Amino acid sequence: MNRVVPYRGFEIHVALALVAENMSNMTFQIMGHNISRTGLDGAIIPGRRGPFTQRWAYLTAEIAGQDAVDVLIGPEV
C-alpha cells in the first residue's frame, strides 16, 4: 500500500508492508527540489518500533517525513 503526501514542495512517499493481520511496517522516501545534492533523494527510511496498524503507520510516516523536510530546509517563517 502506497501513498504520496505533498509537503512544502516535496513529496513524501509512504509504503506499507503487511507483516501480520492488520499490522504493517512502514518506510518513507523524500523526493523533490534539489535534495539530490545531499545524496538523500530517494533514500528509503524504515520506521522503527513497528509494526503498526495501517492508520498509525501512515500517520507516523507522514510526520517523520515532514520532520525530515523541516530539518533539510529549515522551519517555516
N, C-alpha and C positions, 0 to 999 in steps of 0.2 A: 504494500500500500504506500503510495507516494503522494506528497502534497508540496506545492510551491507557495511560499509566503513572501510577498514583496515587502521590503523594509528599507527605507531611506535610500532608494535607488539600487539596492542589492536584491538578490533572490536567495532565499533560504530554502534549500531543497531538503525535505524531510522524507526519510524512508523508514518504514516499519517492517520488521521480520517477525512473523508469528513463531513463538517458541513453545507455547502451551495454549490450552484453551483459554481464550480471552486475555492472553498475556503476550506482549511483544517487546522486542529490543528495538531501539531506535538509533539512527545515525542522521547526521545533517551535514550539508555542504553549503558553503557561501560562494555565490557567483556574482560577478558584476564589476562595474567600474574598471579601474586599472589595478585591481587587487593582485593580479598575477605577478606584479613586480615584487611582491613579498614572498612569492612561491607558495601561497596558500590557496590560490584559486583551484577549486575542485577537490581539495583535501577532504577526505571523508572522516568525520569526527564521530566516534561512537559515544553513546550515552553511558553513564555509569550508574550503578546502584539499581539496575534493572533486573528482571523485566518489569514492565509497567502495563497497566490496562491501556487499551488503544487511545482513549481520550487523554489520559495522563501523559502518555508517550508523546503525542502531538504537542501538547502544551509545553512540556519540558524541552523538547527540541526547538520549538519556536522561541521560547525565552532565551535558551542558550545561544541560539543563532543571533538574536537581537543583541545580546550582550557582547558577542564576539564582534559584530559590526560596530557597536559603540566604542569598543576598545581600539579597533582599527582606525576609525575616522574621528573619534572624539565625541563628546556629548553634544546633543542638540542645543543650540543657543536661542 
